[in-house]
């Protein structure tokens, strides 16, 4: 129960720690205690009696004196209340793990009533180290509300592995009440957490979140209404070593102790006494690793193997130092390997008296990382030191769905760092908010990721690893679309992108499919509208949405590429409405050995499913019917023909009309491609002529229909893009 519901008026106070600036209200709620359904839980006199059944918090009344039945610290009217405790009673919350988040703040509503003195006080404390120490957050004493009713606290706190709260209350007389409610822990940044938003936790997401790394998946049917800001300065640590708690670990002339550490040592030096070593020592209260008096050889410190397969933009930082009168032969060598230790590359070599050196070095992407530091010195007063090793970079940042179905990100998304947009096979993830930023996007999973807000100004490049990337009507993005990997990829929609190449070579998109929904897969040609949720009918699955007008500024159609061309009205005349059209500003074609496939996919205008288009009876009388499928600038400016020309262009295209013939039950049409004034046309003519066909139909029609139907069954099964 909210305090102002019981007492009437709320004033909001921000109470900051002296050492830090108060944060804004964190937007993801990790912990909430509102005492719903807990009336009577707590401790009360005169015995005293404790009832904590069914709650996850505790109370400590060892410093209080509860001598009467109305002396208590318990839940009353679904908030926690102290009355006449004659000493402090401590409420203790459970500890909430905070791993995977940063930017914490707590909120709590405090109130009092009665004529309180200065000795009557309520204090909120918090711990970020599991309860070893508690910090004072908020103290209120006496009549802190005066004529007001409640005091709502929003205070920033330090990061820690977990956070717990203690709230101490002391009321010295009957009729003097101290109360608290709505104790909450919030975070404003996802920093490694892996979250699934469903009906059970959707209300814990309260506003826009910063996103460092981790994942945020939506369950089927979930609309996430808040914004996401992917931080450009995102930093995750793949490896850290500062030698804390490792004093004495290593090798010396008197023995070896490397228990409890994950690094290893080797040496060629002859260590003769306790002053000859390679080990962790404490200098001015700080633990560091030190190489000392390695006469006659070297000593090497080696990190464990570190998995960096999911990291990008890696950077290695560490502190190097030396003490003593070093000669040119004395040196500290830093090397690393990306292949499990087979080959090491030098990062830096420090010789003679370099005093100190702060290393910062970019590290290439790889699967495994290993660091090796080798020292060579030759006297007791000669020492080399290393400390504060960090390997940091961008860990994966993923949003989307894991289970299929339809889900929506309705808030704005700013791509300040590389992001994966995931849609599982059979699923559709719609980005309905404004998409901005310029870092690279990777589209993963076999389903559809659709970008739909017309004010989106995202300018980065997009990489399709699998499935379909869909650009919605009115959306214009300036970047390039390419692919990565060997899985099936599709590009389409009704919007505009800067450039792409459709083909079978590395980096090229396999298929282009204007319009919404799915039109084909690598193994079959099935049309599916169940993921088409931008249609014009109440079911949102219709032909008007499946037919598309897609634009690519710089378009390349290369060998092995496929255009899934859908048509809903054979007698129509509007490209992008009656059939698919692909528009371009510039166009490049392949060489003489290349071919590009056109899949002719008919659909029913009533619901967008595969079937005969409108006016198929006109097939019998069509001498020539033309459909513009590539729309370029007038005059053909910007077309790079390669080995082709307007007169030979028909030979470049492989026209697959099986589906059209099957759905229309017309197997004698002839399809070809022609060019005119910057545009490319699919041309249909009835073959043989209708009069000839009628003369031989009684002999040929039934066997042919039987043969082709047997050869080309059409499945209505759910489409897979794998």
N, C-alpha and C positions, 0 to 999 in steps of 0.2 A: 504494500500500500504506500503510495507517495505521501510524504509528510504534508504537503500543502493540501491534499485531499482531506486530511483530518483537521488541520489547523488553519488553513485559509490562504496565507500569503507567503511568497517565496522571494528571497533576495539572493542573488548569485555573487559570491565572493571568490576571487582567485587568490590563493594563498601560496606563494612560491617559496621554495627553499632559498636561503641566502646565496648558495653557490650555483644556482641554475635558474634560467628563465623559465617561467611556467609555459608548458606546451598547450596547444589547443586540445580540445576534447578528442581523445583517441577514437578512431573510427571502427575498431574491431573489439568486441567485448569478450575478454577471456574468462571473466569471473563476475558473477552477480549473486548477491544475497539480498533478497527482499522480504524474507520471513513469511512468505505466503504459506498458509496452512500450518503455521508453527506456534499458534497461540498457546501460552503456558509453558513453553520449553525454556529452560534456564534453571536458576537456583532461587530458592525462597526460604524464609524462616518459618517457624523458629528452630527447627532441628539443626541445621538447615537441610532441605530436601533438594536433590538435583534430578532433573528430568531432561536428558539429552537424546532420548530415543528418536531415531529417524532423522537426525540432523547430522551435518558433517563438521560442525564447529564445537568448541568447548568453552567452559568458563572456569576461572580460578578465583575463588572467593576467600583465599587463605588470609588476606589482609583485611577482610571486612568482618562486621559483626551483625549478623542477621538474627535478631532476637524476637521478632514478632512476625505474624503471618503477612503483614503488609510491608515487610522488609524484603526486597527482592531485586534481582537483575534477571529479567525474563522477557519473553515476547508478549506484548499486550497490543491488541488491535493490529496485529501483523507489523509491528515494529519493535525494536529492542529498547527496553526501558529500565532505568535504574531508579529506585526509590528507597530512601532511608537505609542506605547500605552501611553507613558509619565505617567508612574505609573503602578502598578501591576494590572493585570487581573487574577482572580482565576477561573480555571476550576475545577468543582466539579463532581466527579463520583457518581453514586448511591452506596449504601452500599450493599455489597454481604454477605449473611449469610454464616458463616463458620462452623456451627455446624455439627459434624460428620466427621471432618477432623482435621489434625494437620500437623505441619511442613510447614509453609507458607513462600512464597517468592513472591516478585513482580518483574516484568520485564517491562522496558520501553525503547524506543529508543529516544534519544535526539540528536538534531543537531542545528547548527546555520550557518548563512552566513552573510557577510557584515563585516564592521570594527567596532566591538563591544567594548565598554568600560567596566570597572569593574561594573558600575551601571546597565549595561544590564545583567540580570540574569534570570535563570529559576530554580525553586525549586520544588521538589517532596516531599509531605508530606502524611502521612497516619494516619488513626485512627482505633483503634480496639475496641472502646467503644461507637460506634454509633455517633461519632462526638463531644463528650464532650471535648476531647483533641486530638490534632494532633501532631505526632512526625515527626521531620525532617528526611527525608530519603536521599535525594540527592540534592546537590546544584551545579550548574554550572554557571559561570559568565564570562563576557568578551568573548574573542575569544577562548573558551574552546576546540574547535576542531582544532584550528590552521590550519595546512595543511590537516588535516584529515576531514572526512565528518560527522561521527556520533559517538555517544557514547551510547552503549547499557548497561543498568544497570540490574544486577541481585542481589537482596538484600534480606536477610532474615528478617522477621518481627515476632513480638510476636503473640501468639494465642489470639483470641478474639471471641466474639459471631458474629461479623460482621466486615468487613473491607471496608473502603472507602478511596478515594484518593482526595487530592487537588494538583493541579499543578499551581504554580504562575509564571507568565511571565511578564517581564518588558523590553520593547525596547524603547529607547529614541529618535530614529530618523528614518526617512524613509530610506529604504534600509538596515535596520538592522533587521534580522529575527531570531527568536527563534522558534524551532519546537519540537513537540513530536509525537510519534505514537506507536502503538502496546503496549498499556498499558494492563498488564495482572496480574492476581492473580493466583498463583499455590499452590498446596498442594502436599506433598509427602507421606502422610499416611492416610489411611481410618480408621477412629476412630468413628464408629457408623453410618456412612452414609449407606443408602440403595440405590444402584445405579442399573439402567437398561441400558445396553449398546445397542444402536440401531444405525441406520443410521444417526439419527439427532445429536448424541453427540459422535460418535466413534472417531472423530478427536480431541476431548478434552483429550483423553488418550494418553499421549506423551511418556511414558517410563515405566520402572519397578516401581511398587508401593509397599510400605510397607503396611501391613494389620494388624490392631489391632483387631477390631471387626466391624461387619456390614455385608452387603451383596453386592455381585456383580453378577447380573444376565445378561445373554446374550440373546438377542432376536433371533428369528429364522433366521438362515443363517449368523449370525455374527461370524467372526473369530477374537478373541482378541489376538493380537500379542505380548503383553508385559508380563513381568514376574510379579509374585506376591510373596512377602516374608511375610509369616505369622509369626509375631513376637513372640518369646518365652516369652518375658516379657510383653505381652499384659495385660493391666489393664483397666478395666472399673469399674465405681463406681455405685454400686446399691443403695448406700445411703451415704450422707454426711451431717454433721451438725457441723458448727463452731460458731453458735450463732451470726453471724454478723448481725447488725441492729436490735437486739432483746433486747437491754439494758432495764432492768426493768421488762421484762416479767416473770411472775411467781406468787408465793404466798408469802406474808409476813403478819406480825401481823396487818398491816394497810389495807390490801385488796388483791384482786386477779386480775391479768391482763394476760390472755393467748390469747388475740386476735392476729390473724395473724400468729400463729405458728402451726406446724403440730404435735407437741409432746404434751404429757399430763402429769399431776402431780397428786399425791395423797399423803396423810400424815396421820399419827396418832399423830404427835407431836402437842403440844399446843403452838401456836405462839402468843406471848403477845405484842410485840412491833415491831418497824421498823427494829430492829436488829435481829429479829428471822425470817428467811426466807429460801425459796428455789426458787431462781430466777437467771436471767442473770444479771451480774454486769460487770463493766469495770475496769480492773486492768492493769495499765501501758499502757493504750491505746488499750488493747485487751479485747474483750468481751468473757466471759466465763460463765459457769453455776456453781453456788455456793450454797452449803447447809451450813446454819449457825445457831447455837444454837437451835437445835431441841430437847430441854429438854423434857423428858417424852415420847418420841416416835421417829418415823422415818419420813423421806421424800423420795418419790420415783419419779424419772423421767423416763418416758416410751416413747420410739420412736414410730412413726407410724408403721403399718404393711408394710413390704417391700416385693414386689414380687421378689423372687429370683429363680423362676422356670426355667429360661433360663441360669442361671449362673453356672459355675463350678469353682473349685479352689478358693473358697471364703476365705477372710481374713479380720478380724476385727482389726482395729487400733484405739487407742484413748489415750489421755493424762489424767492421774489422778494426783492429788496433794492434799496436806493438809497443813494447817497453824494452829499454836497454839500448846499447850501442850496436845496432845491427850493421852487418857488412852486406855488400852486394850479393854474396852467396846465400844470405839468409832471405827467405821469401815465404809468402803465403799465397798459395794457388787455389782459386775457386773454379770448379768445373761442374758441369751438369750433363745428364743423359736423358734422352726422351725414349729410349728403346730398351728399357730394363737393364741398363748397365753395360750394354755391348760396346758402345762408343761414347766417350765423354768429350765435351767441347769446353774450351776455356772461356770463362767470363772475365776474370781479371787475375793478374799476377802483381802482387805488391812486394817490393824489395827494399832493402836498406832501411833507413829511418823514415817510414811514411807516417808515423804517429797514429793517425786514424783515417778511416775511409768509410763513407756511407755508400753502400752498393745499392743501386737501383737499376735493374736490367729487365727488359722485356724478354719473355720466354715464348718460343714458338709453341703452337698447339701440338698435342700429341696424346698418346694413350697413358704413358707412365712417366713420371719425373723422379730423378734421383740426384741429390746434391753431394758433391765430394769436396772436402777442404783438406789440403795437404800443406803442412808446415815443415820448414827446415831452419833450425837455429842451433847454436853450438856452445852456449855458455849459460851458467846459472842465472845471470842477470838479463838474458835475452828471452823474451816471451812474446808469443803471438796469441791474439784473443779474437773470438767470434761470439756474437750474441744477437738476440732479437731477429731470428730468421723468420721471414714470412713469405709464402708463395700465395699471392692473391690474384683474383680474376673475376670474370663474370661467370657465375654458375647459371644453370638453366632457369629461365623464367617462362612459365607455361600457363596459359589460360585456355579454357575450352570445355570439352566434355569427355568422359571416359566410357560411358555406357550407351551412347546413341540416343535417339529421340531428338526433340527440339528444345533448345535453350537460347536465351537472349541476354547479351550484355547491353543494357539500355543506357548506361552512363558513358561519359566521354572517356577515351583512352588515349594517353599520350605515350608514344613509343620513343622514350629517351635512351633505351638500350635494346639489344636484340631480344626478340620475343618469339616463342613458339605458339602458334594458334592451332589447337588440336580439335579434331572432330572425328570421333570413332566411326568406323564403317556403319552405315545406317543412321547416322546422326547428322544434325544440322545445327551449327552454331551461328547465330546472327549477331553482328556488331551493329547495333542500331543507334549508338551514340556517335559523337564526332570523333573520328580517328585522326590523330595528328602526330607530329614527330617525324624523324628521318632515319632511325636505326632500322636494321634489317628485320624483316618478318619471315619466319619459316612456317609454312602451312603443313601440318602433319596429320596422319590418320586418314582412313579411307572415305570419310564423310565429306560434308560441305562446310566450308567457312565462307560466310557471306558478309560483305561490307555494304552498308545501306544508307548511312547518313549523307545527305547531299552537301553538307557543309564540311565534310571531311577534307583535310588539306595535307594528309600524309604524303611525304615526298620521298620516302625510302624505297629500296628494292625489296621485292617479295620472291621467296623461293618456295616452290611447291615440292614437297617430298612425296606426297601421296594424296589422292582424292581430288576434289574440285575446289578451286578458289573462285568465288563468285563476286563480281563487282556490280552493285545495284544500279538501277536507273537513276540518272542524275548525278552519279558519283564519278568524279574525274580525278584520277591519281596519275602523277607524273612519272613514277618510277618504272623500273624494268621488272618483268616477271620471267623467272628462269626456273630450272628444276635441279634437284640433287638426288642421287641415288637411282635405283633401278625399278622403283614401284610406279604404278600407273598414275598419270597426272592429267588433269583436265582444267582448262581455264574457260570462263564464260561469264554470263550475266547480261546486263543491259547498259553498263556504264562505259568508262573510258580508262585505258591505261597508256603509259608512255610508250612501251616497246615490249615485244616478245618475239620468240622464234618458235614455230610449231614444226616438230620433226622428231626423228628417232635418235639423233646424236646426243652426246653428253651435254647436259644443261638446257636442252630443248624440251618444251612442253609437248606431251604426246598428242593431245587432242584439244581442239577448241570447239566449244559448244555454246553459242549464244543462247540467252534466255535462262530461266531459273529451273531448278531441279536437276535431275540426272538424265542423260540420254543414252549412255552406252558404257560398256566396260571393255577391258582388254580381251575378255574371252567370249563375250556375247554382246548382242545388240538389243538390250532391253530398255524400254523407256519407263521412267518412274516419276510420278508426280507427288508421291507421299511426302517428299521433302521440299515441295514447292509451296512455301507459305507466303508468297507475295502476289498471289493471284487476285483476280477481281471478283470472284464469287465468294459466297459465304463459306464454302469449304476450303477456299484458298488453294485448291488443286485444279487448275484449269489450263486450257490451251493458250489463252492470252498471255499467261505468265511463262509458259514453256517456250513460246516463240520469242526470239530476242533480236535486238539490234545492238551489237557490241562493236566498240571502236578501239582499235590499236593504232597509236600514232605511227610508230615505225614497226611494220609487220614483215616478218620473214616466214614464208611457207616453204619448208625444206623436205628433203627425202624422208619418207616414212611417216610424215605427219598426217593427221586425220582431221577433217572438218565434219562434225556431226550436224547435218543439216536437216532441220525439221520443217514440215509443212502441214498447215491445217486447212488450207483452202486452195484447191487446184485451180479454180477460176478467179482467184483474187488478183489484186494488182498493187498491193502495198507491201513492199519489203519491210521486214521487222514487225509486221502485224499478221500477214497471211503466211509468211515463211521467214526463216532466219536470214539475216544479212550481217555480214562482217565488213565494217568500214575501216578505211586506213588513210593515212596521209602519204606514207611511202610504203612500197612493197618490193621485197626481194624474192626472187625465185631461185630454185636449185639449178644444178648443171644438167647436162644432157643425159646423164645416167640416173637422174632422180625421177621420182614420181610422188605424187601427193594424192591422198585418198579422200573422196567425198562419199560419206555414208548418207543415203537418202532415207530419212526416217519419217514416215507419215504418222499423224496423230489425229484423234477425233476432236472436233471443235467443241463437243459437248462437255468433255471432262479432261481433256489433255492426255488421255491414255493412248497407247499405240493402237492404231486402227486406220480405217479409210478416212482421208480428209474429205471435206465438203466438195461437191461437184465432181466426183470421180466418174460420173457418167460421161463427162466431157472428154475423158480419155479416148473414147472410141472415135471421136470426130476431130481430135486435135491434130491438125496438120503440123503446126509448130506452136509451141507455148514456151515462153522464155521467162526465167526467174533470175533477177539480179541477186547474186549471192556474195560478191565482192564489190564494194562501193568505194571508188577512189576519186581523186580530184579530176575535174574535166580536163581532157586533153592528154591524160596519162602521165602528167608530170609526177616525178618521184618513183616511177616503176623501173626497177632494175631487172631486165629480162634475162640476163645471163645468156644461156644457149637457146632461149626460146624467143618466139615472136607471136604477134597476133594471129598469124596464119597457122602456126604449129602448136598453139597453146593447148588444144584439145588433147594432144598426146601426153602432156604433162600430168593430166589428172586421170586417176583410176576411179571410175564411178561405180559404186556398189549400190545397186538398185534392188537387190533381192527382197528387202523388207517392204519397199514400196510396191513391188509386184505382188508379193504375197497378200498384203493388207488390202489391195485394190482388186485382187483377182484378175490382174491384167499383166500378162507376161510377154507382151510383144512390143512394148514401147521402146523407143530408142532415145538414149540420153547422150548429150554432148556438151562441151564447153566452148563458148565463143567470147570474144573481146570486142568492146566498142567504147571509144571515147572515155577511157579511164576505168571502165567497169567490166566485170566478168559475169557471164550469164550461164545458167544451166538451161539447156534447151531440150524440150521433149517433142517427139513426133510419134504418131501411131505407125507401127510397122507390123505387118504390111498395111496398105491402105484399107479402109473399112470395107470397100466393095470386094476386094480380094479376100479379105478375112472371112466375110460372110460365106463365100463360095466353098471355103475349105473347113469351116468351123465344125461341121458335123463329123469330119474325119479326125481332126486334131485336138479339139478343145479338151475333151475329157481326159485323154491320156496325158496331155501336158500338164493340166491342172493337178491331176493325181501325182504325177512325178514330182513337180516342184513343191507341192504341199508336203510331200513325204520328206523331201530334202530340207525344207526350211520350216521347222516348227517354231513357234514363237512362245517363249516362256513368259509368264506373268509374275515370275518369282521376284523376290526383292533383289535389287541390284547390289552387286559387290564391285567395288573398284579395285580390288586386290589383283 
